[in-house]
Amino acid sequence: MSKSHTGPVVLITGTSTGVGLHTAIAFARAGYVTIATMRDTSKKKDLLAQAKAAGVKVKVEKLDVQKKKSIEACVEKVIRKHGGIDVLVNNAGAGFLGSLEQTTDADLERTMGVNFFGVWRMTKAVFPHMRERGTGRIISVTSVGGLIGQPFNDAYCAAKFAVEGMMESLAPLARRLGVQVSLIEPGPINTEFVNSVRSASDLAAYAPPYDAIVAKYMGASTGVFAQYGQTGADIAEIILGAATAETPDFRYITSDFAKQVVGPKVVDPTGNSVVEAFASRL
């Protein structure tokens, strides 16, 4: 635990809406000093309003996960002011809908920049501090799209696969050094983030043969979201559970539906067997 006299410290990225917003509220309710970061702090109104309604306080800090200097400045400020960071929640993300041919280089670079390089740099900035203290939790929100590829999510799944590989490689060594690493892998979530990605897709812009294929795929997935979609608050409680568990799992697939989707590929849904196999060698 950090030196803060008011509770352990959590730093959460991407808290202006959706899962990040609800995660900040959940940690604040649980007694954490909650550092809620976002790229554009002018978007903090909803978070602060919901925090006030919940009777809790959160501390909003500016942080752009695509900028190394912004990451370093924020992490240094939090450690200096609060004595440490006990939990890092890598939540900031950027969606993109498009197949290989519909993905420009700029689309790819942005999707990888936020979803993978941002997570890499955030973790690299915080990890030495946790390692030196011999304690800490690093929790990253990925997706079932980090376990199984999905049509028209080529760049997004590539980024999430990259995070999964990074964290699965880091976890055994991190555990040896006292730091617990976990992944949160939601299936469909009904949040502003998801809705903005789906609504931004202009189906009319898809030329044959993609137009008919994407229309059919999006139509089918709309039903899936309606029937199986979780809320941001649902995911927030799972993240908090991973942070507070005495022995957290490496992998948290957040719903029975999501487990069914990845079932043909994932033998151990907790991911613990892989981490333990390598941890035993260290």
C-alpha positions in Angstrom: 0.0 0.0 0.0 1.2 3.5 -0.8 2.1 6.1 1.8 -1.3 7.8 1.4 -3.1 8.1 4.8 -6.5 7.9 3.1 -6.3 4.6 1.3 -4.5 2.7 -1.5 -4.0 4.6 -4.7 -5.4 3.6 -8.1 -4.6 5.3 -11.4 -7.1 4.6 -14.2 -6.8 5.7 -17.8 -9.7 6.6 -20.0 -12.3 7.7 -17.4 -14.4 10.2 -19.2 -17.1 7.7 -20.2 -18.1 4.0 -20.1 -16.1 1.4 -18.3 -13.4 3.9 -17.1 -15.9 6.2 -15.6 -17.7 3.4 -13.7 -14.4 1.9 -12.6 -13.3 5.2 -11.1 -16.6 5.4 -9.1 -16.3 1.7 -8.0 -12.7 2.2 -6.7 -13.7 5.5 -4.9 -16.6 3.7 -3.2 -14.2 1.0 -2.1 -12.0 3.5 -0.3 -9.2 4.0 -2.9 -7.6 7.4 -3.6 -8.8 7.4 -7.2 -6.8 9.2 -9.9 -9.1 9.3 -12.9 -7.1 10.3 -16.0 -8.3 11.4 -19.4 -6.8 13.0 -22.5 -9.3 15.9 -22.5 -10.2 17.0 -19.0 -13.0 19.2 -20.4 -14.9 16.0 -20.6 -14.8 15.4 -16.8 -18.3 16.8 -16.1 -20.1 13.4 -16.3 -17.5 11.7 -14.1 -17.6 14.4 -11.4 -21.4 14.5 -11.5 -21.7 10.8 -11.0 -19.0 10.8 -8.3 -21.0 13.5 -6.4 -24.2 11.5 -6.8 -22.4 8.5 -5.4 -21.0 10.5 -2.5 -17.4 9.9 -3.4 -14.5 12.0 -4.6 -12.2 11.3 -7.6 -9.1 13.3 -8.6 -9.0 14.1 -12.3 -5.6 14.3 -14.0 -4.7 15.0 -17.7 -3.0 12.1 -19.4 -2.7 11.2 -23.1 -1.6 7.6 -23.4 -0.2 8.3 -26.9 2.3 10.8 -25.5 5.3 9.5 -23.5 5.9 12.8 -21.8 2.3 13.1 -20.7 2.5 9.6 -19.2 5.7 10.2 -17.4 4.6 13.6 -16.0 1.3 12.2 -14.7 2.9 9.1 -13.1 5.6 11.2 -11.4 3.0 13.7 -10.1 0.8 11.0 -8.6 3.7 9.2 -6.9 5.1 12.5 -5.6 1.8 13.7 -4.3 0.2 10.5 -3.0 3.3 8.4 -2.1 2.8 5.7 -4.7 0.5 3.8 -7.1 -0.9 0.6 -5.8 -3.1 -0.3 -8.8 -2.8 0.7 -12.4 -5.9 0.1 -14.6 -5.1 0.3 -18.3 -8.5 1.1 -19.7 -8.1 3.8 -22.3 -9.0 2.4 -25.7 -9.9 3.3 -29.3 -12.2 1.3 -31.4 -12.1 1.0 -35.2 -14.4 -1.0 -37.5 -12.9 -2.0 -40.8 -11.3 -4.9 -42.6 -7.8 -4.9 -43.9 -8.7 -3.0 -47.1 -10.7 -0.4 -45.3 -8.0 0.4 -42.7 -5.6 3.2 -43.7 -2.1 3.5 -42.2 -3.4 6.3 -40.1 -6.3 4.2 -38.8 -3.8 1.4 -37.9 -1.3 3.7 -36.2 -4.0 5.3 -34.1 -5.6 2.0 -33.1 -2.3 0.4 -32.2 -1.1 3.6 -30.5 -3.9 3.9 -28.1 -4.7 0.2 -27.5 -1.2 -1.2 -27.4 1.6 1.3 -27.2 -0.4 3.3 -24.7 -0.7 0.2 -22.5 3.0 -0.6 -23.0 4.2 2.8 -22.0 1.8 3.2 -19.0 2.9 -0.1 -17.7 6.6 0.7 -18.2 6.2 4.0 -16.4 4.5 2.4 -13.3 6.2 -1.0 -13.1 9.7 0.1 -11.7 7.9 1.9 -8.8 5.9 -1.3 -8.0 9.0 -3.5 -8.4 11.0 -1.4 -6.0 8.3 -1.7 -3.4 7.7 -5.4 -4.1 3.9 -4.9 -4.5 1.3 -3.7 -6.9 -1.5 -4.6 -9.3 -1.6 -4.0 -13.1 -5.0 -4.6 -14.6 -5.5 -4.1 -18.4 -8.9 -4.1 -20.1 -8.6 -6.0 -23.4 -11.4 -7.8 -25.0 -12.5 -11.2 -26.3 -11.1 -9.6 -29.4 -7.7 -10.1 -27.8 -8.3 -13.9 -27.8 -10.1 -14.5 -31.0 -10.1 -12.5 -34.2 -13.4 -11.0 -35.5 -14.4 -9.8 -38.9 -14.0 -6.1 -39.6 -11.9 -5.7 -36.4 -8.5 -6.5 -38.0 -6.6 -3.6 -36.5 -8.4 -3.6 -33.1 -7.9 -7.3 -32.6 -4.3 -7.0 -33.6 -3.8 -4.4 -30.9 -5.6 -6.4 -28.3 -3.7 -9.5 -29.2 -0.5 -7.5 -28.7 -1.5 -6.5 -25.2 -2.4 -10.1 -24.4 1.0 -11.3 -25.5 2.8 -8.5 -23.6 1.0 -9.1 -20.4 1.2 -12.9 -20.6 4.9 -12.6 -21.0 5.3 -10.0 -18.2 3.0 -11.8 -15.7 5.3 -14.6 -14.5 8.3 -12.2 -13.9 6.1 -9.6 -12.4 4.7 -12.1 -9.9 8.3 -13.1 -9.0 8.9 -9.4 -8.2 5.7 -9.0 -6.2 3.4 -7.5 -8.8 0.2 -9.1 -9.9 -0.9 -8.8 -13.5 -4.5 -9.4 -14.7 -6.4 -9.0 -18.0 -10.1 -8.1 -18.2 -11.7 -9.5 -21.3 -15.3 -8.4 -21.9 -17.5 -9.5 -24.7 -20.2 -7.1 -25.9 -20.6 -4.0 -23.7 -23.4 -1.4 -24.1 -21.4 1.8 -23.5 -20.9 5.1 -25.2 -17.5 3.8 -26.5 -19.0 0.9 -28.3 -22.0 2.8 -29.6 -19.7 5.5 -31.1 -17.6 2.9 -32.9 -20.6 1.2 -34.4 -22.5 4.4 -35.3 -19.4 5.8 -36.9 -19.3 3.0 -39.4 -20.8 4.3 -42.7 -22.1 1.1 -44.3 -22.8 3.0 -47.6 -19.0 3.6 -47.9 -18.3 -0.1 -48.3 -17.9 -1.0 -51.9 -18.8 -4.5 -53.2 -18.2 -7.2 -52.1 -17.9 -5.7 -48.6 -21.1 -3.8 -48.5 -23.4 -6.8 -48.3 -21.1 -8.7 -46.0 -20.6 -5.9 -43.4 -24.4 -5.2 -43.4 -25.1 -8.8 -42.6 -22.4 -9.0 -39.9 -23.5 -5.7 -38.2 -27.1 -6.8 -38.3 -26.3 -10.0 -36.5 -24.0 -8.4 -34.0 -26.7 -5.8 -33.1 -28.8 -8.7 -31.7 -25.9 -10.0 -29.8 -25.3 -6.7 -28.0 -29.0 -6.4 -27.3 -29.2 -9.9 -25.7 -25.8 -10.4 -24.1 -24.3 -6.9 -23.7 -23.0 -6.0 -20.2 -22.9 -2.5 -18.7 -19.9 -0.4 -17.9 -20.8 -0.9 -14.2 -20.7 -4.7 -14.6 -17.2 -4.5 -15.9 -16.1 -2.1 -13.3 -17.1 -4.5 -10.5 -15.0 -7.2 -12.1 -12.0 -4.9 -12.3 -12.4 -4.0 -8.7 -12.6 -7.7 -7.8 -9.3 -8.4 -9.6 -7.7 -5.5 -7.7 -8.9 -6.7 -4.3 -8.6 -10.5 -4.6 -6.0 -12.0 -2.4 -4.8 -14.2 -5.3 -6.2 -12.6 -8.5 -6.6 -14.6 -11.7 -4.5 -13.7 -14.7 -7.5 -13.6 -17.0 -11.1 -12.5 -16.4 -13.5 -13.3 -19.2 -16.4 -11.2 -18.0 -19.5 -13.2 -19.1 -20.8 -16.7 -19.9 -21.5 -15.5 -23.4 -17.9 -14.3 -23.8 -16.6 -17.6 -22.5 -18.7 -19.4 -25.1 -17.2 -17.3 -27.9 -13.6 -18.0 -27.0 -14.3 -21.5 -25.7 -13.0 -23.3 -28.8 -9.6 -21.6 -28.4 -9.1 -21.1 -24.7 -8.6 -24.2 -22.6 -8.0 -22.4 -19.3 -10.3 -19.4 -19.0 -8.4 -18.1 -15.9 -5.0 -18.1 -17.8 -3.3 -19.1 -14.5 -1.9 -22.4 -15.8 0.3 -20.5 -18.4 1.5 -18.0 -15.9 2.3 -20.6 -13.3 4.1 -22.8 -15.8 6.6 -20.1 -16.5 6.6 -18.6 -12.9 7.9 -22.0 -11.6 11.1 -21.5 -13.7 12.0 -18.1 -12.2 
